[in-house]
Each structure stands twice: as C-alpha cells, then as structure tokens.
C-alpha cells in the first residue's frame, strides 16, 4: 500500500503545478506569488509558508527542470561510439528545451530577478549527467 500524501504535500504539489502552468503560458512575468496562489486555489500566506516567497518557488522550479533533464539523459543508451553518444546527449538537451521551454529558461537564462542560483542550487545542475 502506497504512502498517502499529507495535506501539505498535496498543497505544495498544487502550488508548483500552478506556478509551472503560469510560467509555461505567460512567461516569467506571469509568475507572481499572488497569481500562483490564486491559480492553486490557496492563499498568498500558504505560498510564502511552503516556499519562503517567490525566490523559493523559483528555486524549486529550477531544481525540477534539472531533475527532468537528468532523467531524460539517464534514459539514453550508450552506443559505444563517443561521437554518436555526444550527439544523442545534445539532441536530448535540445528536445528537453523544446518540450519544456519554460523550465529551460529558468535553468539557463535566469529570468527572475528574485532568484540567482547559489552553491546549493548548483548541486541540482550537477546531478544531470
């Protein structure tokens, strides 16, 4: 039997999903803590409590992007041909960027003034193979 999600975990997931949708449909300018709270059907206080504000919310989106990219890269099968393998890696990164341009932008363009990745955030990027 699987572990049940707590109310806080479910709320956290709802808030992150809302932030992702806003980012995807409206870009970085659409992602405000008020807009995210409204889209998630919760309060600004909940967003701030769960994420510590906009910077914390963006930090999680940043890490999620790298986790998704890492999963894509881990799914690649090495061919034994280094040139072909590098090409496959490059194509996988490109494919990720096309499928999730909103996360790609957060990961590589830094569109949020409130968030500048620090040393602890770099670990998320380093986990990608």
C-alpha positions in Angstrom: 0.0 0.0 0.0 1.5 3.4 -1.0 2.1 6.2 1.3 -0.7 8.8 1.4 0.2 12.4 0.7 -0.2 14.8 3.5 -2.3 17.9 3.0 0.9 20.0 3.0 2.5 17.8 0.3 -0.7 18.0 -1.8 -0.8 21.8 -1.4 2.9 22.0 -2.3 2.2 20.0 -5.5 -0.8 22.1 -6.4 1.2 25.3 -5.9 4.1 24.0 -8.0 1.8 22.9 -10.8 0.1 26.3 -10.8 3.5 28.0 -11.0 4.6 25.8 -13.8 1.4 26.4 -15.8 1.7 30.2 -15.3 5.3 30.1 -16.4 4.5 28.0 -19.4 1.6 30.1 -20.6 2.6 33.6 -19.5 6.3 33.6 -19.0 8.3 34.8 -16.0 6.2 37.9 -15.7 3.1 35.9 -15.1 4.6 34.2 -12.1 3.9 36.3 -9.0 3.1 34.8 -5.6 -0.4 36.2 -5.7 -1.1 34.8 -9.2 0.3 31.4 -8.2 -1.8 31.4 -5.0 -4.9 32.3 -7.0 -4.2 29.6 -9.7 -3.6 27.0 -7.0 -6.8 28.0 -5.1 -4.9 28.9 -2.0 -3.6 31.9 -0.2 -0.5 34.0 -0.5 0.4 33.0 3.1 0.4 29.3 2.0 2.8 30.0 -0.9 5.1 32.0 1.4 4.9 29.4 4.1 5.7 26.5 1.8 8.3 28.2 -0.3 9.5 31.3 1.6 8.3 33.5 -1.3 8.9 33.8 -5.0 12.6 33.0 -4.8 12.0 29.8 -3.1 9.3 28.8 -5.5 11.6 29.5 -8.5 14.3 27.6 -6.8 12.1 24.5 -6.8 11.2 25.0 -10.5 14.9 25.3 -11.2 15.7 22.1 -9.5 12.7 20.3 -11.1 13.9 21.3 -14.5 17.3 19.8 -13.9 15.8 16.7 -12.4 13.6 16.2 -15.5 16.6 16.8 -17.8 18.7 14.4 -15.8 16.0 11.7 -16.2 16.0 12.2 -19.9 19.8 11.9 -20.1 19.9 8.8 -17.9 17.4 7.2 -20.3 19.9 7.3 -23.1 21.6 4.1 -24.0 25.4 4.4 -24.6 26.3 3.1 -28.1 30.0 2.7 -27.6 30.6 5.4 -30.2 31.6 8.5 -28.4 30.7 10.8 -31.3 27.2 9.3 -31.6 26.8 9.4 -27.8 27.6 13.1 -27.6 25.2 13.8 -30.5 22.5 11.9 -28.6 23.2 13.9 -25.5 23.0 17.2 -27.4 19.7 16.1 -29.1 18.2 15.1 -25.8 19.0 18.5 -24.3 17.6 20.2 -27.3 14.5 18.0 -27.1 14.0 18.9 -23.5 14.3 22.6 -24.3 11.6 22.3 -26.9 9.3 20.3 -24.7 9.8 22.5 -21.6 11.0 25.9 -22.8 9.7 27.5 -19.6 11.9 25.3 -17.4 14.8 25.6 -19.8 14.6 29.4 -19.5 14.6 29.2 -15.7 17.6 26.8 -15.8 19.8 28.7 -18.2 18.5 32.3 -18.7 17.7 33.4 -15.1 14.5 35.4 -16.0 13.7 36.0 -12.3 15.5 38.9 -10.5 14.4 37.3 -7.2 16.4 34.1 -7.9 20.1 33.7 -8.5 21.3 30.2 -8.1 23.9 29.7 -5.3 26.2 26.9 -4.5 23.4 24.7 -3.1 21.4 25.2 -6.2 24.3 24.2 -8.4 24.0 20.7 -7.0 20.7 20.3 -8.9 22.5 21.1 -12.1 25.5 18.9 -11.2 23.2 15.9 -10.8 22.4 16.0 -14.5 24.7 13.5 -16.2 
